[in-house]
Amino acid sequence: MASSCKMQLDLGWGTGYADSKMPSTTIDNTAIMIGIHQRTGSFSDKWIEYCTIHKIGFKLVNCYDSDIIYQLKDCAGLMWHWAQYDSKAILFARQLTYSLEHIGKKVFPDSKTCWHFDDKAGQKYLLEAIGSPLVKSYIFYDKEKAIEWANETSFPKVFKLRGGAGSVNVKLVTTSREALHLISKRTTKPSWNLFANKLLMRQS
């Protein structure tokens, strides 16, 4: 699928997770083979269309296959638009990304882009670390400390689980009684999200 024409491709493959466009540095596409995980309705549709039109070398791979590393042996990198609602992808997408980067392959989204994706705990720590404006937030890994906090704090508060987008796993709590009920519920029953089990975040 290679040709002698030039393509617009940033070998860093960008930092914007939601940008479906192929980025921009002129290189010779004859030396490039890109692995693309195809998912109908995702950015992969546009990536495949772009590569086909511009005769950029690519191959379709399946990131869920056990031999995905072998599938990518002849590729410069991987482009995979995985989503937070894909429970299978959440289990290993970051680990696959780290592993490919470790052997020098480019991945989109890369580890610096995706490590905190759909992870409110990670986002809290990151925003605090870089000094970004942030509503005062609390995170608990211990039931007793969460109960103590709920008995002393003022309300209303917004309770959040670690995972969830579009207001999923978010609840406005107006009383300490309601807060204590949620704390008891979330520390005795696993959440749908493995990482949310026994984890509560509140913002004031």
Protein Blocks (a to p, Z undefined) as FASTA:
>chain_A
ZZfbdcdddfklpabfklmbdcdddddfklpccdddddehiaklmmmmmmmmnopacddd
dfkbmklmmmmmmpgbdcddddfklmklmmmmmmmmmmmmmnopacdddfklmmmgoiak
lmmmmmmmnopacddddddfbfklmmmmmmmmccddddddfbdcehiaiacdfbfklmmm
mmmmmmmbccfblklgopacddZZ
